[in-house]
Amino acid sequence: MTVRAEARFHDGWRPQPAPRRWGAVLFRLLVCLIGALLPACAPTTRPAPPPVAAAPHLGEAGITARDGAVLPTQSWLPAGGPPRAVILALHGFNDYANSYDAPGRWWAERGVATYAYDQRGFGRNPRPGVWAGGDVMVRDMWDAAAALHARYPDTPLFLTGESMGGAVLLVALAGHALPPGFKGAILTAPAVWSRGTMPFYQRWALAVASWAVPWMSLTPPRGLIHVQASDNIPMMIALGRDPLVVKATRMDALGGLTDLMDAAMAATPNFKVTSLVMYGQHE
């Protein structure tokens, strides 16, 4: 609806235009622009449904968390009898449960069962690449540990995590009661590259990009980054061809991962559990 206002003036008088205050005009335009962009710039996260009163459990489709979400799960089980131990494995950033295929097979040959699930926002979960929240990942770890203890109540339980998965374990286990049946943790290059260890320009760039363009996805430019993640070349080629491995990383996911690493670094003084911590020679 358009509203028209008319003013009648007598004796030929007309109002004179006021001096233009360009600073005020530009400020108002900037406020309007920010107001228009804020909804689009909000980081895209997938909040988990509210927890319900349901016990986590392990089924054919995977591990069901307390909120009803089913986490796709892979397992490697020993043949010819119950396992001597059970390992719950948490994969790294942009990866998924299949990253534990080689060690899972090796452990199974030695009588140890391994269960790995796709963490939310990765692998076969809905909307891969969208950060689910570090607190949700920690809660899922507790649910998965409870589900495995319910399946194997008398079997020792070990937790292992690589990179992001190691950060989840650091936050979950530091200063808290341990899961039932827990005997130890194995952390492979746990991600603790917190903001406190970054140069200021990296912190600023991450903060600005996470706020201004959270939806933007980045892929490492060829020829610019000369870091080789592993000397296992066949594995690296397989990762590059695997459609379930996230190839382009959203800026808000990088921000969420950094929040998790901040929490993991802060948790290290209170991480006093039986553990094996491993880093590569060039980490």
C-alpha positions in Angstrom: 0.0 0.0 0.0 1.3 3.4 -1.0 0.5 6.4 1.2 0.8 9.9 -0.5 1.2 13.0 1.6 0.6 16.4 0.0 1.6 19.9 1.3 0.0 23.1 0.1 1.9 26.3 0.4 0.6 29.9 -0.1 2.1 33.1 -1.5 4.4 31.1 -3.8 6.6 29.9 -1.0 8.3 26.6 -1.3 10.6 24.8 1.2 14.2 25.0 0.4 16.2 21.8 0.3 18.3 21.2 3.5 22.0 20.8 3.1 22.9 17.3 2.4 24.7 15.5 5.2 26.5 12.8 3.3 28.0 11.3 6.4 24.6 10.6 7.9 23.3 9.4 4.6 26.2 6.9 4.2 25.8 5.8 7.8 22.1 5.0 7.3 22.9 3.1 4.1 25.5 1.1 5.9 23.1 0.3 8.7 20.4 -0.8 6.2 23.0 -2.9 4.3 24.2 -4.7 7.5 20.6 -5.3 8.5 19.8 -6.8 5.2 22.9 -9.0 5.2 22.9 -10.3 8.8 20.3 -13.1 8.1 22.3 -14.3 5.2 25.6 -14.1 7.1 24.5 -16.1 10.1 26.5 -19.3 10.3 24.7 -22.4 9.1 24.6 -25.0 11.8 22.3 -27.9 12.2 21.0 -27.9 15.7 20.3 -31.3 17.1 16.8 -32.1 18.2 16.2 -31.7 22.0 17.3 -34.7 24.0 14.5 -37.2 24.7 14.3 -39.8 27.5 15.6 -42.7 25.4 18.6 -44.9 26.1 21.3 -44.8 23.4 21.6 -48.2 21.6 23.3 -50.0 18.9 21.2 -51.3 16.0 21.5 -52.5 12.5 21.3 -49.0 11.1 23.9 -47.6 13.5 24.2 -46.1 16.9 21.0 -44.2 18.0 21.8 -41.2 20.2 19.6 -40.1 23.0 17.8 -37.5 20.8 16.8 -40.2 18.3 19.4 -39.4 15.6 20.9 -42.5 14.0 24.7 -42.2 13.5 25.8 -44.4 10.6 28.2 -46.9 12.0 30.8 -49.4 10.7 32.2 -52.3 12.6 35.1 -54.7 12.4 34.4 -57.8 14.5 36.7 -60.8 15.3 35.6 -64.2 14.0 35.0 -67.2 16.2 34.0 -65.7 19.5 33.3 -62.7 21.6 35.9 -59.9 21.5 38.6 -59.4 24.1 38.1 -55.7 24.0 36.0 -53.1 22.2 37.3 -49.9 20.6 35.0 -46.9 19.9 36.7 -44.8 17.1 36.1 -41.2 16.2 37.3 -40.0 12.8 38.9 -36.6 11.9 37.6 -33.5 10.2 35.9 -33.9 6.8 36.4 -37.7 7.1 34.0 -40.5 8.2 34.0 -43.9 9.9 35.7 -45.7 7.0 39.0 -44.1 7.9 39.3 -46.8 10.5 39.0 -49.6 8.0 42.7 -50.6 8.0 43.3 -50.6 11.8 39.8 -52.1 12.3 40.7 -55.1 10.2 44.0 -55.5 12.0 42.5 -55.3 15.4 39.7 -57.8 14.5 42.4 -60.3 13.5 43.7 -60.0 17.1 40.3 -60.5 18.8 39.4 -56.8 19.2 36.1 -55.3 18.0 36.0 -51.8 16.5 33.0 -49.6 16.1 33.3 -46.2 14.3 30.4 -43.9 13.5 30.1 -40.9 11.2 30.1 -37.8 13.4 27.3 -35.3 12.7 27.9 -33.1 9.7 30.1 -35.7 8.1 30.0 -38.9 6.0 26.5 -40.4 5.5 24.8 -38.0 7.9 22.3 -35.4 6.5 23.9 -32.2 5.2 27.6 -33.2 5.3 29.9 -30.3 5.7 27.6 -28.3 7.9 29.0 -28.0 11.4 26.8 -29.6 14.1 28.5 -28.2 17.1 31.3 -29.5 19.3 28.9 -29.9 22.3 26.7 -32.2 20.1 29.8 -34.3 19.1 30.8 -34.7 22.7 27.3 -35.8 23.7 27.2 -38.3 20.8 30.5 -39.8 22.0 29.0 -40.4 25.5 25.9 -41.9 23.8 28.0 -44.2 21.6 30.1 -45.4 24.6 26.9 -46.1 26.5 25.5 -48.1 23.6 28.6 -50.2 23.3 28.7 -50.8 27.0 25.1 -52.0 26.9 26.1 -54.4 24.1 29.3 -55.6 25.8 28.8 -55.0 29.5 31.7 -57.2 30.6 34.2 -56.3 27.9 36.9 -53.6 28.4 36.2 -50.4 26.4 38.8 -48.2 24.8 38.2 -44.9 23.0 40.3 -43.6 20.1 40.1 -40.4 18.1 42.1 -38.9 15.3 42.6 -35.2 14.9 39.0 -33.7 15.4 38.0 -37.0 17.0 40.9 -36.7 19.5 39.7 -33.1 20.3 36.3 -34.5 21.1 37.8 -37.1 23.5 39.9 -34.5 25.2 36.8 -32.3 25.9 34.7 -35.2 26.9 37.1 -37.0 29.3 39.0 -34.1 30.9 37.8 -33.7 34.5 34.7 -35.8 34.0 33.5 -39.2 35.2 34.7 -41.9 32.8 32.3 -44.1 30.7 31.4 -47.5 32.2 33.9 -50.2 31.3 36.4 -47.6 30.1 40.1 -48.7 30.3 42.0 -46.2 28.2 42.2 -43.7 25.4 44.3 -43.5 22.2 44.7 -40.1 20.7 46.2 -39.8 17.3 47.3 -36.2 16.5 44.5 -34.6 18.6 43.5 -31.3 17.2 44.5 -28.5 19.6 45.5 -25.8 17.1 43.6 -23.2 19.2 43.3 -19.5 18.6 45.9 -18.9 21.3 48.5 -20.6 19.1 47.6 -18.8 15.8 49.2 -15.6 14.5 46.9 -12.6 14.9 46.2 -12.3 11.2 44.9 -15.9 11.0 42.6 -15.2 14.0 41.3 -12.0 12.4 40.9 -13.6 9.0 39.0 -16.5 10.5 36.7 -14.3 12.5 35.9 -12.0 9.6 35.3 -14.8 7.1 33.2 -16.8 9.6 30.9 -13.8 10.1 30.9 -12.3 6.6 30.9 -15.3 4.4 30.1 -18.4 6.5 28.6 -20.2 3.5 31.7 -19.9 1.4 33.5 -23.2 0.8 37.3 -23.4 0.4 39.4 -26.0 -1.3 43.2 -26.0 -1.0 44.7 -24.3 -4.1 46.9 -26.7 -6.1 50.6 -25.9 -5.9 50.1 -23.4 -3.0 50.1 -25.8 0.0 53.0 -28.2 0.1 52.0 -30.3 3.1 51.5 -34.0 2.6 49.1 -35.5 5.1 50.6 -39.0 4.8 53.2 -41.0 3.0 50.5 -43.7 2.3 49.9 -42.7 -1.3 47.3 -45.3 -2.2 45.3 -44.2 0.8 45.5 -40.5 -0.2 44.3 -41.3 -3.7 41.4 -43.3 -2.3 40.4 -40.4 0.0 40.5 -38.0 -3.0 38.1 -40.3 -4.9 35.8 -41.1 -2.0 32.5 -39.1 -2.4 31.8 -39.3 1.3 34.9 -37.4 2.2 34.2 -33.6 2.3 36.4 -31.9 -0.2 35.4 -28.2 0.2 35.2 -26.8 3.7 32.7 -24.1 4.8 34.0 -21.1 6.7 31.6 -21.6 9.5 32.7 -25.2 9.8 36.3 -24.0 10.2 35.1 -21.6 12.9 33.3 -24.4 14.7 36.3 -26.7 14.5 38.5 -23.9 16.0 36.0 -23.5 18.8 36.4 -27.2 19.5 40.2 -26.9 19.4 40.0 -24.0 21.8 38.0 -26.2 24.2 40.4 -29.2 23.7 43.4 -27.1 24.4 41.8 -25.7 27.6 40.9 -29.2 28.7 44.5 -30.6 28.5 45.5 -29.8 32.1 42.6 -31.8 33.3 43.1 -34.8 31.0 44.4 -37.3 33.5 43.2 -40.6 32.1 45.2 -43.7 31.0 46.0 -42.8 27.5 48.4 -43.1 24.5 49.0 -39.9 22.7 50.7 -40.0 19.2 51.8 -37.3 16.9 53.5 -37.7 13.5 57.1 -36.6 13.0 56.1 -33.5 11.0 53.0 -32.5 13.0 
